[in-house]
Amino acid sequence: MIVSTSTKPEYPLVSWVSSEWLADHLDDPRLLIVDCRQSSHSYIGNHIPGAIYLHESLLRMHIGKIPTRWISPEAAQIILSTMGIEEDRPVVVYSDSKPKTPLLQPVNDGFEQTLVAYCLARFGCRKVKILNGGFLQWRSENRPVGTDSGIACPSPFTPDVQINFLAGYEECKRLKDEPDVVLLDTRPSSLYEGQGTWARPGHIPGAINLPAALMMDAGNSTLLKTESELRRILFSQDITPEKTVICSCGTGRSATAVFLVLKYYLGYPDVLMYEGGFTEWSSYPDNPVVTGKSPR
């Protein structure tokens, strides 16, 4: 086997860095910068100097009846080692924020960078950094951009799956109604309350709606709100640090933003990801669902 599974709480570490910090470290040969905007054409047009490109869709695939499972450790080894990922090599990931583009061009929503950061940490990268404010902030400060592609130098990498991150289907089903557990649905309220792209409407019974977009600045979906604002939002829904918090959404995408904010930015001690989300839950015909604003 090429994979180990780890429950060590001291790593990996995920942090947010400013554009100023990144500008000061552009010449660090150990630093790997990953552009994960939706379109490779955006990267080709211009990007942060030295960055290499990774599209988020490489990190999930159709397994069984679920179209958005995380890739296997064996697949992760191939992709991440080809990129030059190493366990202790610092990596900065960035995306963009809803640029004004032609209708047919993919539009970033900001969750690309949290999905990629989560995936890197999930497979054992210990020093993952997210560019707070993303490419929009970088450009607004007239930071340097370039068109020369960065060079991906293959490296040895053995995935170390962080099983302490994960709540599987059965565990989520067992835990979600416990009094000291909060299940979050981080989709937009319209999807939580009613019909989305899923065959069944609504949400998992007991799930509280906390749209991931509420964590982000209204004008820049890759820029975190202040710590005081984030805590106010969470406490208003009784989402407090002494509780176990399970983050979910439709496919496990927007939930990565809330998971990382709670676990690493705010230091909540017991945060889990239900990666299957409403896609997995609603695939079981006997599972109940709830529509409307109320969790139950």
C-alpha positions as CSV (number, residue, x, y, z in Angstrom):
1,M,0.0,0.0,0.0
2,I,1.1,3.5,-0.7
3,V,-1.1,5.2,1.9
4,S,-1.2,5.5,5.6
5,T,-4.0,6.9,7.7
6,S,-3.2,9.4,10.4
7,T,-5.2,10.8,13.4
8,K,-2.4,13.0,14.6
9,P,-4.0,16.3,15.7
10,E,-0.9,18.4,15.4
11,Y,-0.8,18.4,11.6
12,P,-1.5,19.3,8.9
13,L,-1.6,23.1,9.4
14,V,-3.8,25.4,7.3
15,S,-3.4,29.1,7.5
16,W,-4.4,32.2,5.6
17,V,-1.7,34.6,4.3
18,S,-2.0,38.1,2.9
19,S,-1.0,39.3,-0.5
20,E,1.8,41.3,1.2
21,W,3.1,38.1,2.8
22,L,3.1,36.2,-0.5
23,A,4.8,39.1,-2.3
24,D,7.6,39.0,0.3
25,H,8.0,35.2,-0.3
26,L,7.8,35.0,-4.1
27,D,11.5,34.2,-4.3
28,D,11.4,31.4,-1.8
29,P,12.4,28.3,-3.8
30,R,10.6,26.0,-1.4
31,L,7.3,27.8,-1.7
32,L,4.9,26.2,-4.2
33,I,2.1,28.4,-5.5
34,V,-1.0,26.8,-7.0
35,D,-3.5,28.6,-9.1
36,C,-6.9,26.8,-9.0
37,R,-9.1,29.2,-10.9
38,Q,-11.9,27.5,-12.8
39,S,-10.4,28.2,-16.3
40,S,-7.0,27.2,-17.4
41,H,-7.3,30.1,-19.9
42,S,-7.4,32.5,-17.0
43,Y,-4.1,31.0,-15.8
44,I,-2.5,31.2,-19.3
45,G,-3.6,34.8,-19.6
46,N,-1.9,35.9,-16.4
47,H,-1.2,34.5,-13.0
48,I,1.0,35.1,-9.9
49,P,4.6,34.6,-11.0
50,G,5.9,31.1,-10.5
51,A,2.4,29.6,-10.0
52,I,1.5,26.2,-11.4
53,Y,-2.1,25.3,-12.3
54,L,-4.5,22.7,-10.8
55,H,-8.2,22.4,-11.6
56,E,-10.3,21.2,-8.7
57,S,-12.1,18.6,-10.8
58,L,-8.9,16.4,-10.7
59,L,-9.5,15.8,-7.0
60,R,-12.9,14.2,-7.1
61,M,-14.5,11.5,-9.3
62,H,-17.5,9.3,-9.8
63,I,-17.2,6.3,-7.4
64,G,-20.2,3.9,-7.0
65,K,-23.3,6.0,-7.3
66,I,-21.8,9.2,-6.0
67,P,-20.3,11.5,-8.7
68,T,-18.2,13.7,-6.4
69,R,-16.2,11.3,-4.2
70,W,-12.6,12.4,-3.3
71,I,-10.1,10.5,-5.3
72,S,-8.3,7.5,-3.9
73,P,-5.0,7.9,-2.1
74,E,-3.3,6.0,-5.0
75,A,-4.7,8.6,-7.5
76,A,-3.8,11.5,-5.1
77,Q,-0.2,10.2,-5.0
78,I,0.1,10.4,-8.8
79,I,-1.5,13.9,-9.1
80,L,0.2,15.5,-6.1
81,S,3.6,14.1,-6.6
82,T,3.5,15.1,-10.3
83,M,2.8,18.7,-9.2
84,G,5.8,18.7,-6.8
85,I,3.8,18.4,-3.5
86,E,5.8,17.3,-0.5
87,E,4.7,16.6,3.0
88,D,6.5,19.6,4.5
89,R,6.8,21.8,1.5
90,P,4.7,25.0,2.0
91,V,2.0,25.5,-0.6
92,V,-0.1,28.6,-1.2
93,V,-3.4,28.1,-3.1
94,Y,-5.5,30.9,-4.7
95,S,-8.5,31.4,-6.8
96,D,-10.5,34.4,-7.9
97,S,-13.8,36.0,-7.0
98,K,-16.7,36.1,-9.5
99,P,-15.1,38.1,-12.3
100,K,-17.2,39.8,-15.0
101,T,-16.8,37.4,-17.8
102,P,-18.7,36.3,-21.0
103,L,-21.7,34.1,-20.1
104,L,-20.1,30.9,-21.4
105,Q,-16.8,31.3,-19.5
106,P,-16.6,29.5,-16.1
107,V,-17.0,31.9,-13.2
108,N,-15.1,31.4,-9.9
109,D,-17.1,31.4,-6.7
110,G,-14.1,31.4,-4.3
111,F,-14.5,27.8,-3.1
112,E,-12.0,26.5,-5.5
113,Q,-9.2,27.5,-3.2
114,T,-10.8,26.0,-0.1
115,L,-11.5,22.8,-1.8
116,V,-7.9,22.4,-3.0
117,A,-6.5,23.5,0.4
118,Y,-8.8,21.0,2.1
119,C,-7.8,18.2,-0.3
120,L,-4.1,18.9,0.2
121,A,-4.5,18.8,4.0
122,R,-6.7,15.8,3.8
123,F,-4.0,13.8,2.1
124,G,-1.3,14.9,4.5
125,C,0.3,18.1,3.3
126,R,1.4,19.8,6.5
127,K,1.9,23.4,5.4
128,V,-1.1,24.6,3.4
129,K,-1.7,28.3,3.0
130,I,-4.7,30.1,1.4
131,L,-4.2,33.5,-0.2
132,N,-6.8,35.6,1.7
133,G,-8.5,37.7,-0.9
134,G,-7.2,35.5,-3.8
135,F,-6.3,36.9,-7.2
136,L,-8.8,39.7,-7.0
137,Q,-7.0,41.2,-3.9
138,W,-3.6,40.5,-5.5
139,R,-4.5,42.5,-8.7
140,S,-6.3,45.3,-6.8
141,E,-2.9,46.0,-5.0
142,N,-1.1,46.0,-8.3
143,R,1.0,43.1,-7.4
144,P,3.1,41.5,-10.2
145,V,1.5,39.0,-12.6
146,G,3.1,37.0,-15.4
147,T,2.4,34.8,-18.4
148,D,5.4,32.4,-18.1
149,S,4.1,29.1,-16.8
150,G,5.6,27.9,-13.5
151,I,7.4,24.5,-13.6
152,A,6.0,21.5,-11.9
153,C,8.9,19.4,-10.6
154,P,7.9,15.8,-9.6
155,S,8.5,14.9,-6.0
156,P,8.1,11.8,-3.8
157,F,4.8,12.0,-1.9
158,T,3.0,9.4,0.1
159,P,-0.6,10.3,1.0
160,D,-1.4,10.3,4.7
161,V,-5.1,10.4,4.9
162,Q,-6.4,12.5,7.9
163,I,-9.2,10.2,9.0
164,N,-9.8,12.5,12.0
165,F,-11.2,15.0,9.5
166,L,-14.0,12.7,8.3
167,A,-17.5,11.7,9.3
168,G,-18.8,9.1,6.9
169,Y,-22.5,8.5,6.1
170,E,-23.1,6.1,9.0
171,E,-21.3,8.3,11.5
172,C,-23.1,11.4,10.4
173,K,-26.5,9.6,10.6
174,R,-25.6,8.4,14.1
175,L,-24.2,11.7,15.5
176,K,-26.4,14.4,13.9
177,D,-29.2,14.3,16.4
178,E,-27.0,14.2,19.5
179,P,-27.5,17.3,21.8
180,D,-23.8,18.4,21.6
181,V,-23.5,18.0,17.8
182,V,-24.3,20.6,15.2
183,L,-24.8,19.5,11.6
184,L,-24.3,22.4,9.2
185,D,-25.6,22.6,5.6
186,T,-23.5,25.3,3.9
187,R,-25.4,25.5,0.7
188,P,-27.3,28.7,-0.2
189,S,-30.6,29.1,1.6
190,S,-32.6,28.5,-1.6
191,L,-31.1,25.0,-2.0
192,Y,-31.4,24.2,1.7
193,E,-35.1,25.2,1.8
194,G,-36.3,23.8,-1.5
195,Q,-35.4,22.2,-4.8
196,G,-31.9,22.3,-6.2
197,T,-30.3,20.0,-8.8
198,W,-30.9,17.0,-6.7
199,A,-33.8,14.6,-7.4
200,R,-35.2,15.4,-3.9
201,P,-35.7,18.9,-2.4
202,G,-34.6,20.3,1.0
203,H,-32.0,19.2,3.5
204,I,-31.0,16.5,6.0
205,P,-33.3,16.5,9.0
206,G,-31.7,18.5,11.8
207,A,-29.2,20.3,9.7
208,I,-28.8,24.1,10.4
209,N,-28.3,26.3,7.3
210,L,-25.1,28.3,7.4
211,P,-24.3,29.4,3.8
212,A,-20.6,29.3,3.3
213,A,-20.8,32.7,1.5
214,L,-21.6,34.3,4.8
215,M,-18.0,33.6,5.9
216,M,-16.7,35.8,3.0
217,D,-16.6,39.5,2.2
218,A,-19.6,40.6,0.2
219,G,-17.4,42.1,-2.5
220,N,-14.7,39.3,-2.6
221,S,-15.7,35.7,-2.1
222,T,-12.1,34.7,-1.4
223,L,-11.6,37.2,1.4
224,L,-12.6,36.2,4.9
225,K,-14.7,38.4,7.1
226,T,-13.0,39.5,10.4
227,E,-12.8,37.1,13.3
228,S,-15.3,39.0,15.3
229,E,-17.8,39.0,12.4
230,L,-17.3,35.2,12.0
231,R,-17.8,34.5,15.7
232,R,-20.9,36.7,15.8
233,I,-22.4,34.8,12.8
234,L,-21.7,31.4,14.4
235,F,-22.8,32.3,18.0
236,S,-26.1,33.7,16.6
237,Q,-26.9,30.1,15.6
238,D,-25.5,28.6,18.8
239,I,-22.5,27.1,16.9
240,T,-20.0,27.2,19.7
241,P,-16.6,25.7,20.2
242,E,-17.6,23.1,22.9
243,K,-19.8,21.3,20.3
244,T,-18.9,18.8,17.7
245,V,-19.6,20.5,14.3
246,I,-20.2,18.4,11.2
247,C,-19.9,20.4,7.9
248,S,-21.8,19.3,4.9
249,C,-23.3,20.8,1.7
250,G,-24.4,19.3,-1.6
251,T,-21.3,17.6,-2.7
252,G,-18.7,18.5,0.0
253,R,-17.4,21.6,-1.9
254,S,-18.6,24.8,-0.1
255,A,-18.4,22.8,3.2
256,T,-14.6,22.9,2.8
257,A,-14.6,26.6,3.4
258,V,-16.6,26.4,6.7
259,F,-14.6,23.3,7.8
260,L,-11.3,25.1,7.4
261,V,-12.5,28.4,9.0
262,L,-13.9,26.6,12.0
263,K,-10.9,24.2,12.5
264,Y,-8.0,26.4,11.6
265,Y,-9.0,30.0,11.6
266,L,-11.2,30.0,14.7
267,G,-9.7,27.0,16.4
268,Y,-12.8,24.9,17.0
269,P,-11.5,21.7,18.5
270,D,-14.0,19.1,17.1
271,V,-14.9,19.8,13.5
272,L,-15.7,17.0,10.9
273,M,-16.5,16.9,7.2
274,Y,-19.4,14.9,5.9
275,E,-18.0,14.7,2.4
276,G,-21.0,12.9,0.9
277,G,-23.4,15.7,1.8
278,F,-26.9,15.9,0.5
279,T,-25.9,14.1,-2.7
280,E,-25.2,10.9,-0.7
281,W,-28.0,11.4,1.8
282,S,-30.7,11.9,-0.8
283,S,-29.5,8.9,-2.8
284,Y,-31.0,6.6,-0.2
285,P,-34.8,6.6,-1.0
286,D,-35.7,5.8,2.6
287,N,-33.9,8.7,4.1
288,P,-36.2,11.6,5.1
289,V,-35.6,15.1,3.9
290,V,-37.0,18.4,5.1
291,T,-38.0,21.5,3.1
292,G,-38.4,25.1,4.3
293,K,-36.4,27.1,6.8
294,S,-36.7,24.9,9.8
295,P,-34.0,22.2,10.4
296,R,-36.7,19.6,11.2
